[in-house]
Amino acid sequence: MNTIIRTHGVASLVVGWMLTGMGILAIATVIILSVFVEGWMIVFLFGPVLLFIGAGVNFWMGSRARLEITPDRFIWCGPIGRARSIAWHDVHRILRPPPGSPPRLAAVAHLRDGSYVEVKALWKSPTWPTTYLSHQDHGRAQQALIDEHIAHLNRMSRGSQPQRGRQQPGWPLGQRGGPQR
């Protein structure tokens, strides 16, 4: 089951809809002014176009910012930048960030090769009201990552790894080619 967690995306979507509404009102105003006052006022239609471009950018940013947890990996992406992912079989442990960590840091993945990867995707806009009132709580995302990692370890211990390749009837699991004699 896939779990998608978003925080900043909500603020971007709200701003996107506000800019869309302002663009529609600005188009109506410019058309009314150009018809009833002066015809040359139609040149001011570039303003609503800029509002629609801003709305599009906010919609795009809001749809990107997420932490997606799947049975075989987790993927995180901030409002800008490339999406990153780590397969569960590469993860040794999921750690909660230490006190005093940057506010965008949701968790730290300790990999089997000994390296640490910071999961920075969940953050709220600095102008979002709850950012002023309290520190950012990523507890839900942290717990979802930890729970899915435990579920992955349980699947591994039961030996229910997904098989690679096509399974032929009557052949031992995981074998490709002909039956063993």
Disulfide bonds with the S-S distance in Angstrom:
none
